[in-house]
Amino acid sequence: MSSHNYAYHIRKTLFLALPVCFGQLGHMMVGFVDTAMVGHIPGIGSKAQAAMNITNSVYMLVLVFGLGISLGMTPLVAAADGAKKPGRITEILRNGILLNCSVGAVLFLFLLFLSPVLRYLKQDTTVVEIAIPFMNVMIFSLVPLSLYSTCKQFAEGLSDTRMAMLISLGGNLLNVLLNYLLIFGHWGFQPMGVMGACWGSFFARVFMALGMMAYVYFKPSYRIYRDGFIMKGFSKPLLKELLGTGVPIGLQWVFEVGAFSFAGLMAGTISVATQAAHQVALTIAACTYMFASGLSAAVAVRTGNAFGRNDVEEMRKAGFAGFRMVAIFMFSCAMLFIFTRHWLASLLSEDPAVIEIASGLLIIAAVFQLSDGLQVVGLGALRGLHDTRFPTLLTLVAYWVIGLPASYLLGLYWHLGVSGIWYGFVIGLSFSAIGLIWRFERISRSIKTADAIPGKVI
């Protein structure tokens, strides 16, 4: 087996990760742009941002479960690519399309009947009445996003990341244009206010889905996989394998996003300005997280590829190179948050009260940047080793047994307000980061063959 130093692995991972990072950021910027532009709607900007927070508390919780299931494709494709098995890659694509689009449709129906529940979450009545129609439109993007993510994860499993970046950035530019036209009413369009933001996001995501599907279908080097778009001859064992890998990943995302969503609802019990500030600060922090998430995806591909080649030494180096890279990046982001916090908050809001609260939360976000980056790369490194069950349990404990109770005690019980709620994030993310690094160190030393099952070798 070949042996390379960490500098080699950092270069290779960075080459693979940068397009994913910018693609993830482009995807995240859809929400960033929505938050920023509705925050500048005259008279209701803060309430519109609070409504987006309520919507995201429910919609994003369901969305990330579906997207997490699609992530189960990437390590399987990467391992099959490392083992030179194109026939299996085609089967993964076919079954992945069926599974992920079906999950998206089911989640759409689930949210369609769930939206009235928002009225019973003890939030500001005016904010809720803005949030419900907003979510009723946003849910239509679930199936397009499922298709986009399926094709994106397939390509990433083959170490092809640039086109997803370009399509994601293109979708973001389209979203900016549509928001400009629909929110404020330009070029003959009637101003739709906050509803213009959700329709802009919907059409941008349809564009992303069609663009990514066309790329995978028509790319000449992917012609050998084109039968994957023929929807017949499905494999129950492979669907089960995709679910076995993807469902734990989806649950990991649900536990993390759900903790932040529930914290947003806690912030909503304090005041509308507090909830809007939580949405502003969380949107900014999510941008750096998406960069770390892109690095995590690259690490998953590189550890998965080495796992498929049965190259344990390279697998370990690929994982630890990712930890080193994300630590440096997130520390830099923490410094940025500290020194530019007021300016960053003012980008998304014109309300002085919201800006003041959000800038304070960004200091706390700076504290948990390192833990947040390390834990998401840890999830990616373990995903490449097909180890998803233990990380799922760990995230459940970190966020719902440790983090959220700490947020409640510090924020509401001991009256530290939204700052106390965010201190709970620091505690939960730190626990998760330490546990996942330990898990990768232990399990990567235990794997001896590419056919080893992580849960059985320890």
Stockholm file with secondary structure:
# STOCKHOLM 1.0

chainA/1-458         MSSHNYAYHIRKTLFLALPVCFGQLGHMMVGFVDTAMVGHIPGIGSKAQAAMNITNSVYMLVLVFGLGISLGMTPLVAAADGAKKPGRITEILRNGILLNCSVGAVLFLFLLFLSPVLRYLKQDTTVVEIAIPFMNVMIFSLVPLSLYSTCKQFAEGLSDTRMAMLISLGGNLLNVLLNYLLIFGHWGFQPMGVMGACWGSFFARVFMALGMMAYVYFKPSYRIYRDGFIMKGFSKPLLKELLGTGVPIGLQWVFEVGAFSFAGLMAGTISVATQAAHQVALTIAACTYMFASGLSAAVAVRTGNAFGRNDVEEMRKAGFAGFRMVAIFMFSCAMLFIFTRHWLASLLSEDPAVIEIASGLLIIAAVFQLSDGLQVVGLGALRGLHDTRFPTLLTLVAYWVIGLPASYLLGLYWHLGVSGIWYGFVIGLSFSAIGLIWRFERISRSIKTADAIPGKVI
#=GR chainA/1-458 SS CCCCCHHHHHHHHHHHHHHHHHHHHHHHHHHHHHHHHHTTSTTTHHHHHHHHHHHHHHHHHHHHHHHHHHHTHHHHHHHHHHTTCHHHHHHHHHHHHHHHHHHHHHHHHHHHHHGGGGGGSCCCHHHHHHHHHHHHHHGGGHHHHHHHHHHHHHHHHTTCCHHHHHHHHHHHHHHHHHHHHHHHTCTTCCCCTHHHHHHHHHHHHHHHHHHHHHHHHHCGGGGGGGGGGSCCCCCHHHHHHHHHHHHHHHHHHHHHHHHHHHHHHHHHTTCHHHHHHHHHHHHHHHHHHHHHHHHHHHHHHHHHHHHHTTCHHHHHHHHHHHHHHHHHHHHHHHHHHHHHHHHHHHHHCCCHHHHHHHHHHHHHHHHHHHHHHHHHHHHHHHHHTTCCHHHHHHHHIIIIIIIHHHHHIIIIISCCHHHHHHHHHHHHHHHHHHHHHHHHHHHHHHCCSTTCCGGGCC
#=GC SS_cons         CCCCCHHHHHHHHHHHHHHHHHHHHHHHHHHHHHHHHHTTSTTTHHHHHHHHHHHHHHHHHHHHHHHHHHHTHHHHHHHHHHTTCHHHHHHHHHHHHHHHHHHHHHHHHHHHHHGGGGGGSCCCHHHHHHHHHHHHHHGGGHHHHHHHHHHHHHHHHTTCCHHHHHHHHHHHHHHHHHHHHHHHTCTTCCCCTHHHHHHHHHHHHHHHHHHHHHHHHHCGGGGGGGGGGSCCCCCHHHHHHHHHHHHHHHHHHHHHHHHHHHHHHHHHTTCHHHHHHHHHHHHHHHHHHHHHHHHHHHHHHHHHHHHHTTCHHHHHHHHHHHHHHHHHHHHHHHHHHHHHHHHHHHHHCCCHHHHHHHHHHHHHHHHHHHHHHHHHHHHHHHHHTTCCHHHHHHHHIIIIIIIHHHHHIIIIISCCHHHHHHHHHHHHHHHHHHHHHHHHHHHHHHCCSTTCCGGGCC
//
